[in-house]
Amino acid sequence: GIEQTAESQALAPRTDLASIMIDFGGGEVSVFPDLAVGPEVSLLELLEGVTTENGVAFETKAFEGLGTMVQRIGDKENGDDGRYWIYWVNNAKLPIGADQYQIQPGDIVHWKFEGFTDE
């Protein structure tokens, strides 16, 4: 019955869903698990939906040839302290903008606000 389904779902990770983790730095991390993934939804659209729903400030900026980049999440904006929003999907850094990456079921996305160098 229904109970059995709920139980088996609790034991197995929901592979039809994606999750987004946003690391603002300084130990402040927001996690948005269990995000429904529709067909042809870009990572940018998913992130925009999550931030809007949760009242988190969110800004993008379009760059010719690069696509739309995330400019600000919360109170962290690109360029602050020489740090920028960078994302990984399933621990891989992708060479495309978030507007060009089509989110896949089961994806774990990690946004980090960090510098390009460790200096």
Secondary structure, DSSP 4 states (H G I P E B T S, - for coil): -HHHHHHHHHHS--TTEEEEEEEEETTEEEEEEEEE--TT-BHHHHHHHHHHHTT--EEEEEETTTEEEEEEETTEETTGGGEEEEEEETTEE-SS-TTTPBP-TT-EEEEEEEESS--
